[in-house]
């Protein structure tokens, strides 16, 4: 087992990474002892892992709540089901919520924990690669609205993150590939050596070679933990974690939540960010092509949906959380392994990237 720490002073917490950790009662028992405990999961994950986790937490006599699966259910209405469940059972402010599932469950349970009785403890047990390397770490919680993704939420840190890589054995290939988009991101924004390792290790990751996955998850979590420790509420460098997300969130919103997976939108968005970086003279053409090639090798889209017009893109990106006074801000690259944030783009260059659309696959 690997153990990392997100260093946030009194709110620091461990990240445990390894195989078979769902059965390691000693990792969770100190956080749950003497408290009301509720495991919250979804209808896909529950048949696979809920009974094991409940058995591990048995001394705490945990309750459980099973929610519908999918990004389309990441809403205030679903979050209200969590509140009602806790209230019906008289859960106090000393309770612990355990999020068992992917990013949707983790984000919603975290948001419920942040707001139920003005804040209760919660633990992340992510079961998808995307959640393990990104959404479970760092304290971003929230739900979607029809006009924008994650537009209602809070920064609220968990008590611990328990990553059992064995849960990836049951993950559909498409979801694994979507998670790899966030893994690749860390190589693009901050760690050239990791990018170079990924170029070689990608086949092993796609075939779920256990040690390769553990290494990729560990480095990804190390990178995110360091950035979060330096900038918890995204006032500066943490924004670099959003490479491709301004474009990607627009794709997810326009196509309907769940039609494109989050990682798929981010993948196409990173290619678009590389294209815009090249047009701005920040990134050389060879690096832009290398980024597109590695994303394509992971089986991910390298262009947005053809039906998404530049006008619709701009309207949606104007609602992005990083936009200020109508100005759309982008995370861009001036080299592989070196991101720049809060960057604007002249309308004609942004329009050129948006107009390129599906042709981005050829640049």
WOURKA-V816460 format. One record per backbone hydrogen bond with DSSP energy under -0.5 kcal/mol. NH is the residue of the N-H (numbers start at 1). CO is the residue of the C=O. If there is no record, write none. Layout:
NH/CO ; NH/CO
This chain:
2/17 ; 4/15 ; 6/13 ; 7/5 ; 8/6 ; 11/8 ; 12/9 ; 13/6 ; 14/159 ; 15/4 ; 16/161 ; 17/2 ; 18/163 ; 23/20 ; 24/21 ; 25/23 ; 27/24 ; 28/24 ; 28/25 ; 29/25 ; 31/28 ; 32/28 ; 32/29 ; 33/29 ; 35/32 ; 38/96 ; 39/63 ; 40/38 ; 40/98 ; 41/65 ; 43/67 ; 46/42 ; 48/45 ; 49/45 ; 50/45 ; 50/46 ; 51/46 ; 53/49 ; 54/50 ; 55/51 ; 56/52 ; 57/53 ; 58/55 ; 60/57 ; 61/58 ; 63/37 ; 65/39 ; 67/41 ; 67/65 ; 73/70 ; 74/71 ; 75/73 ; 79/75 ; 80/76 ; 81/77 ; 81/78 ; 82/78 ; 82/79 ; 83/79 ; 84/80 ; 85/81 ; 86/82 ; 87/83 ; 88/84 ; 89/85 ; 90/87 ; 91/86 ; 95/92 ; 96/36 ; 97/121 ; 98/38 ; 99/97 ; 99/123 ; 100/40 ; 100/98 ; 101/99 ; 101/125 ; 106/102 ; 107/103 ; 108/104 ; 109/105 ; 110/106 ; 111/107 ; 112/108 ; 113/109 ; 114/110 ; 115/111 ; 116/112 ; 118/115 ; 119/116 ; 120/113 ; 121/95 ; 123/97 ; 124/160 ; 125/99 ; 125/123 ; 127/101 ; 132/128 ; 133/129 ; 134/130 ; 135/130 ; 136/131 ; 137/134 ; 141/139 ; 141/154 ; 142/107 ; 143/152 ; 144/74 ; 145/148 ; 148/145 ; 151/148 ; 152/143 ; 154/141 ; 156/139 ; 156/154 ; 159/122 ; 161/14 ; 162/124 ; 163/16 ; 163/161 ; 164/126 ; 164/162 ; 165/18 ; 165/163 ; 167/164 ; 168/165 ; 169/166 ; 170/167 ; 171/168 ; 176/172 ; 177/173 ; 178/174 ; 179/175 ; 180/176 ; 181/177 ; 181/178 ; 182/178 ; 182/179 ; 183/179 ; 184/180 ; 185/181 ; 186/182 ; 186/183 ; 187/183 ; 187/184 ; 188/184 ; 189/185 ; 190/186 ; 191/186 ; 195/191 ; 196/192 ; 197/193 ; 198/194 ; 199/195 ; 200/196 ; 200/197 ; 201/197 ; 202/198 ; 204/201 ; 205/201 ; 206/202 ; 207/203 ; 208/205 ; 209/204 ; 213/209 ; 214/210 ; 215/211 ; 216/212 ; 217/213 ; 218/214 ; 219/215 ; 220/216 ; 221/217 ; 222/218 ; 223/219 ; 224/220 ; 225/221 ; 226/222 ; 227/223 ; 228/224 ; 229/225 ; 230/226 ; 231/227 ; 234/231 ; 239/236 ; 240/237 ; 241/238 ; 242/239 ; 243/240 ; 244/331 ; 245/242 ; 246/242 ; 248/244 ; 249/245 ; 250/246 ; 251/247 ; 252/248 ; 253/249 ; 254/250 ; 255/251 ; 256/252 ; 258/260 ; 259/256 ; 260/256 ; 265/261 ; 266/262 ; 267/263 ; 268/264 ; 269/265 ; 270/266 ; 271/267 ; 272/268 ; 273/269 ; 274/270 ; 275/271 ; 276/272 ; 277/273 ; 278/274 ; 279/275 ; 280/276 ; 281/278 ; 282/277 ; 283/277 ; 288/284 ; 289/285 ; 290/286 ; 291/287 ; 292/288 ; 293/289 ; 294/290 ; 295/291 ; 296/292 ; 297/293 ; 298/294 ; 299/296 ; 300/295 ; 308/305 ; 309/307 ; 313/309 ; 314/310 ; 315/311 ; 316/312 ; 317/313 ; 318/314 ; 319/316 ; 320/317 ; 323/320 ; 324/327 ; 327/324 ; 328/326 ; 330/343 ; 332/330 ; 332/340 ; 334/338 ; 335/338 ; 337/188 ; 337/335 ; 338/188 ; 338/335 ; 339/189 ; 340/332 ; 343/330 ; 349/346 ; 350/346 ; 351/347 ; 352/348 ; 353/349 ; 354/350 ; 355/351 ; 356/352 ; 357/353 ; 359/356 ; 360/357 ; 361/358 ; 362/359 ; 363/360
